[in-house]
Amino acid sequence: MSDQTPKPNLPDRGDDGAMRNVEFKSELRDLPLAMSVCETLGARYVGMLEQTDTYYRIADARLKKRETVGEPSEWIFYERPDSSSPKISRFMIYSEAEALERFGFSPLPVWVVVKKSRELLLLGNVRIHLDMVRDLGTFIELEAMVTRGCDEAACRAAIARIRGALGPLLGEPISSGYSDLLAESAAA
């Protein structure tokens, strides 16, 4: 007899299979102190990730290939408004083979490449990213996965609690992605 009870930690996928996060990003004034505050809140340190994100120009959404040292590459297709407040991001993650099938075998036009070192912590369903982005600076990104057991309102509340605890360590909220910031700085 199989258990038909929905698993509360599974992503709450839309009809198209997309997952959803509530996301918030801002400048970070003091990374070591932010790490300490997050650990005091009960966040579990996962590790340091070295990542290269290659962004491609596609119509009506965003696409990046994420290469993390020691991990398989993944392609992330997502839609997200540019807003400095916490926002919903709809996304799908593809393996290398799935991306070739979905986006074709012809090379896509590269827009920008972002290189970063990321300290990853987990607090409940929130992924805390303390990012050192080459040529940009230090940032914090909070991502709360919308699941069957944690709806959008609960995700927003979890992010608000973390933001409140970090208060003076946060700089200006960021409305766009690192790719947009790099492209803007290159154009200036």
Stockholm file with secondary structure:
# STOCKHOLM 1.0

chainA/1-188         MSDQTPKPNLPDRGDDGAMRNVEFKSELRDLPLAMSVCETLGARYVGMLEQTDTYYRIADARLKKRETVGEPSEWIFYERPDSSSPKISRFMIYSEAEALERFGFSPLPVWVVVKKSRELLLLGNVRIHLDMVRDLGTFIELEAMVTRGCDEAACRAAIARIRGALGPLLGEPISSGYSDLLAESAAA
#=GR chainA/1-188 SS CCCCSCCTTSBCCCTTSCEEEEEEEEEESCHHHHHHHHHHTTCEEEEEEEEEEEEECCTTSEEEEEEETTSCCEEEEEECCCCSSCEEEEEEEECHHHHHHHHCSSCCCEEEEEEEEEEEEEETTEEEEEEEETTTEEEEEEEEECBTTBCHHHHHHHHHHHHHHHGGGEEEECCSCHHHHHHHHHHC
#=GC SS_cons         CCCCSCCTTSBCCCTTSCEEEEEEEEEESCHHHHHHHHHHTTCEEEEEEEEEEEEECCTTSEEEEEEETTSCCEEEEEECCCCSSCEEEEEEEECHHHHHHHHCSSCCCEEEEEEEEEEEEEETTEEEEEEEETTTEEEEEEEEECBTTBCHHHHHHHHHHHHHHHGGGEEEECCSCHHHHHHHHHHC
//
